Amino acid sequence: MTSDRISLSIANGVAEVRLNRPNKLNALDPAMFTAIADVGAQLAGNPMVRAVVLSGEGQAFCAGLDIERLVATTEGESILPFADLGQRTHGIANFAQHLVWLWRELPVPVIAAVHGIAFGGGFQLMLGADIRYLAPGTRLAIIEAKWGLVPDMAGTQLMRHLAREDVVRELTYTARVFSAEDALGYGFATRIVEDPRAAALQTARVIADRSPDAIRAAKRLLNLAADGDAAIVLAAETAEQALLLGTPNHIEAVRVSLERRPPQWRIA
């Protein structure tokens, strides 16, 4: 399957999913959100799939939320014009969170092959994978604070299992860009490899050669051990984001980045 946002191929039990918007660094717009959800549903219902590789076409894995959507939120629109972020549309998750959480919930292992940049929603999308291979020179960021927002695509639930709390807080509060080497040290990356897509496909083929029952059981057990009370964390993400969207300081954060000027924050 190939769409204008996602390409999907399946061979010998390995599904390869590629974000396919290279001219926009695979930024997340409504069409990309819908395409990811559709692919996730297709994979979840395919018993022949035994491992998944997630990567991006072009120069980047994913640049995060499309800038046009960011601007639209300052004008009163939702991040996703077709979805109410307050609704739990997919179990414990809203639609935006589902785009990341679905990789966690797929019954088979998911390997993210990351290169170029993984900012904001792109970084959180990467975190949804079981394994993350990064190319040297990859730049990453929990970028939401730059736009006056918080990470709200399941990132706060996933990050807490990977990195120390103070590291997560520092990166979230500052929105600073960090390197693949930093990501490995923090716990966000599994390995740094010259060709993450090739390495991911190789690992996926090894997994696909194992007992599919054992691999699915192993993922169920590992998820059970790690998740804890995810429903509370995901609901909290939505509540915090709802309080931020459309506020003067959210609008100011977007304008500051677009107009390249010092910020003038409104203090309550």
C-alpha positions as CSV (number, residue, x, y, z in Angstrom):
1,M,0.0,0.0,0.0
2,T,1.2,3.5,-0.9
3,S,-0.6,6.8,-0.2
4,D,0.5,10.4,-0.5
5,R,1.6,10.2,3.2
6,I,2.6,6.6,4.0
7,S,4.1,3.7,2.1
8,L,3.7,0.1,3.3
9,S,5.3,-3.1,2.1
10,I,5.2,-6.5,3.6
11,A,7.6,-9.3,2.8
12,N,8.4,-12.5,4.7
13,G,6.6,-11.3,7.8
14,V,8.3,-7.9,8.0
15,A,6.2,-4.8,7.4
16,E,8.1,-1.7,6.4
17,V,6.2,1.6,7.1
18,R,7.8,4.7,5.6
19,L,6.5,8.3,6.3
20,N,6.2,9.7,2.8
21,R,6.2,13.4,2.9
22,P,9.9,14.2,2.2
23,N,9.3,17.7,0.9
24,K,8.0,18.7,4.4
25,L,10.5,16.5,6.4
26,N,7.6,14.1,7.0
27,A,5.8,16.7,9.2
28,L,2.6,15.7,10.8
29,D,-0.5,17.2,9.1
30,P,-4.1,15.9,9.3
31,A,-3.6,13.6,6.3
32,M,-0.4,12.1,7.9
33,F,-2.3,11.5,11.1
34,T,-5.1,9.7,9.3
35,A,-2.6,7.7,7.2
36,I,-0.6,6.5,10.3
37,A,-3.8,5.5,12.0
38,D,-5.0,3.5,8.9
39,V,-1.7,1.7,8.6
40,G,-1.7,0.9,12.3
41,A,-5.2,-0.7,12.0
42,Q,-4.1,-2.6,8.9
43,L,-1.0,-4.0,10.7
44,A,-2.9,-4.8,13.9
45,G,-5.3,-7.0,11.9
46,N,-2.7,-8.9,9.9
47,P,-1.6,-12.1,11.6
48,M,1.1,-12.6,9.0
49,V,3.1,-9.6,10.2
50,R,5.8,-10.6,12.7
51,A,7.8,-7.4,12.9
52,V,7.5,-3.8,11.8
53,V,10.1,-1.2,10.7
54,L,9.1,2.4,10.9
55,S,11.2,5.1,9.0
56,G,11.0,8.2,7.0
57,E,11.6,9.1,3.4
58,G,14.0,11.9,2.4
59,Q,16.2,13.9,4.7
60,A,14.4,13.3,8.1
61,F,12.5,10.9,10.1
62,C,9.8,13.4,11.2
63,A,10.0,17.1,11.9
64,G,6.9,17.1,14.2
65,L,3.7,18.9,13.8
66,D,3.3,20.8,10.5
67,I,3.9,24.5,10.9
68,E,0.6,25.3,9.3
69,R,-1.2,23.4,12.0
70,L,0.7,25.3,14.6
71,V,-0.3,28.6,13.1
72,A,-3.9,27.3,12.9
73,T,-4.0,26.6,16.7
74,T,-3.2,30.2,17.4
75,E,-6.4,31.1,15.5
76,G,-8.6,28.9,17.6
77,E,-8.5,25.7,15.5
78,S,-7.8,22.3,17.0
79,I,-4.4,20.6,16.3
80,L,-6.6,18.0,14.5
81,P,-9.6,19.7,12.9
82,F,-11.5,16.4,12.7
83,A,-10.8,15.2,16.3
84,D,-11.7,16.4,19.8
85,L,-8.5,15.9,21.8
86,G,-10.6,15.6,25.0
87,Q,-12.3,12.4,23.7
88,R,-10.7,9.0,24.4
89,T,-11.3,7.7,20.9
90,H,-9.0,4.7,21.1
91,G,-9.2,3.1,24.6
92,I,-7.2,5.2,27.0
93,A,-5.9,7.5,24.2
94,N,-7.2,10.4,22.2
95,F,-6.6,10.4,18.5
96,A,-3.3,12.2,18.6
97,Q,-1.9,10.0,21.3
98,H,-3.2,6.9,19.4
99,L,-0.7,7.8,16.6
100,V,2.1,6.9,18.9
101,W,0.5,4.5,21.3
102,L,-0.7,2.2,18.5
103,W,3.0,1.1,17.9
104,R,3.2,0.2,21.6
105,E,-0.1,-1.8,21.3
106,L,0.8,-3.6,18.1
107,P,1.1,-7.3,19.0
108,V,4.5,-7.5,17.3
109,P,7.8,-5.7,17.8
110,V,8.3,-2.3,16.1
111,I,11.8,-0.9,15.2
112,A,12.2,2.8,14.5
113,A,15.0,3.7,12.0
114,V,15.6,7.4,12.7
115,H,17.8,9.9,10.7
116,G,18.0,13.6,10.1
117,I,15.6,15.1,12.7
118,A,13.0,13.8,15.1
119,F,11.4,16.8,16.8
120,G,8.2,17.1,18.9
121,G,5.6,14.7,17.6
122,G,8.3,13.0,15.5
123,F,10.4,12.3,18.6
124,Q,7.3,10.9,20.4
125,L,6.5,8.8,17.3
126,M,10.0,7.3,17.6
127,L,9.4,6.5,21.3
128,G,6.4,4.3,20.5
129,A,8.7,1.7,19.0
130,D,10.1,-1.2,20.9
131,I,13.6,-0.5,19.5
132,R,15.2,2.7,18.1
133,Y,18.2,2.8,15.8
134,L,19.6,6.3,15.1
135,A,21.9,7.5,12.4
136,P,25.0,9.6,13.4
137,G,24.2,13.2,13.2
138,T,20.5,12.8,14.0
139,R,19.1,15.8,15.9
140,L,16.2,15.3,18.4
141,A,14.2,17.6,20.6
142,I,11.2,17.6,22.9
143,I,10.3,20.8,21.1
144,E,6.8,21.6,22.3
145,A,7.9,24.3,24.9
146,K,9.3,26.3,22.0
147,W,5.7,26.6,20.8
148,G,4.2,27.2,24.2
149,L,2.8,23.7,24.5
150,V,3.6,20.3,26.2
151,P,4.3,16.9,24.6
152,D,0.9,15.3,24.3
153,M,1.3,12.3,22.0
154,A,1.9,9.8,24.8
155,G,5.5,11.2,25.2
156,T,5.3,11.8,28.9
157,Q,4.2,8.2,29.5
158,L,6.9,6.7,27.3
159,M,9.8,9.0,28.3
160,R,9.6,8.1,31.9
161,H,10.6,4.5,31.3
162,L,13.6,5.4,29.2
163,A,15.5,8.3,30.7
164,R,16.1,9.8,34.2
165,E,13.4,12.1,35.4
166,D,15.7,15.1,35.7
167,V,16.9,14.6,32.1
168,V,13.3,14.4,30.8
169,R,12.4,17.5,32.7
170,E,15.4,19.5,31.5
171,L,14.8,18.5,27.9
172,T,11.1,19.2,28.1
173,Y,11.5,22.6,29.9
174,T,14.2,23.9,27.6
175,A,13.2,22.3,24.2
176,R,16.9,22.2,23.4
177,V,18.1,20.1,20.5
178,F,20.3,17.1,21.4
179,S,22.4,14.7,19.4
180,A,22.1,11.0,18.6
181,E,25.0,10.4,21.0
182,D,23.1,12.3,23.7
183,A,20.0,10.2,23.0
184,L,21.9,7.0,23.4
185,G,23.3,8.2,26.7
186,Y,19.9,9.3,28.0
187,G,18.3,6.0,27.1
188,F,16.2,7.1,24.1
189,A,18.2,5.3,21.5
190,T,19.0,1.6,21.4
191,R,22.0,1.9,19.0
192,I,23.7,4.4,16.7
193,V,24.3,2.8,13.3
194,E,25.4,4.2,10.0
195,D,22.3,2.9,8.2
196,P,19.5,2.6,10.7
197,R,17.0,1.4,8.1
198,A,19.2,-1.5,7.0
199,A,20.0,-2.4,10.6
200,A,16.3,-2.2,11.5
201,L,15.3,-4.5,8.6
202,Q,18.0,-7.0,9.6
203,T,16.8,-7.1,13.2
204,A,13.2,-7.4,12.0
205,R,14.1,-10.4,9.9
206,V,15.8,-12.1,12.8
207,I,12.6,-11.5,14.9
208,A,10.4,-12.7,12.1
209,D,12.4,-16.0,12.2
210,R,11.4,-16.6,15.8
211,S,8.3,-18.2,17.0
212,P,5.5,-15.6,16.4
213,D,3.7,-16.9,19.5
214,A,6.7,-16.4,21.7
215,I,7.4,-12.9,20.3
216,R,3.8,-11.8,20.7
217,A,3.7,-13.2,24.3
218,A,7.0,-11.5,25.1
219,K,5.7,-8.1,23.9
220,R,2.6,-8.5,26.0
221,L,4.6,-9.3,29.1
222,L,7.1,-6.5,28.6
223,N,4.3,-4.0,28.0
224,L,2.5,-5.2,31.1
225,A,5.6,-4.8,33.1
226,A,6.3,-1.2,31.9
227,D,3.0,0.5,31.4
228,G,1.7,0.9,34.9
229,D,-1.3,3.3,35.0
230,A,-1.0,4.8,31.6
231,A,-4.6,6.0,31.5
232,I,-4.0,8.6,34.1
233,V,-0.8,9.9,32.4
234,L,-2.4,10.1,28.9
235,A,-5.5,11.9,30.3
236,A,-3.2,14.4,32.1
237,E,-1.4,15.2,28.8
238,T,-4.7,16.1,27.2
239,A,-5.8,18.2,30.2
240,E,-2.5,20.2,30.2
241,Q,-2.6,20.7,26.4
242,A,-6.2,21.9,26.5
243,L,-5.2,24.6,29.0
244,L,-2.4,25.8,26.8
245,L,-3.9,25.8,23.3
246,G,-5.0,29.3,22.1
247,T,-3.7,31.1,25.1
248,P,-1.7,34.4,24.7
249,N,1.6,32.7,25.6
250,H,1.0,29.8,23.1
251,I,0.3,32.4,20.4
252,E,3.3,34.4,21.4
253,A,5.5,31.3,21.3
254,V,4.5,30.5,17.7
255,R,4.9,34.1,16.6
256,V,8.3,34.5,18.3
257,S,9.6,31.5,16.3
258,L,8.1,32.7,13.0
259,E,9.1,36.4,13.5
260,R,12.5,35.7,15.0
261,R,12.2,38.2,17.8
262,P,12.5,38.2,21.6
263,P,9.4,36.9,23.4
264,Q,7.0,39.0,25.4
265,W,5.4,36.5,27.8
266,R,2.2,37.3,29.6
267,I,2.5,36.7,33.3
268,A,-0.7,35.8,35.1
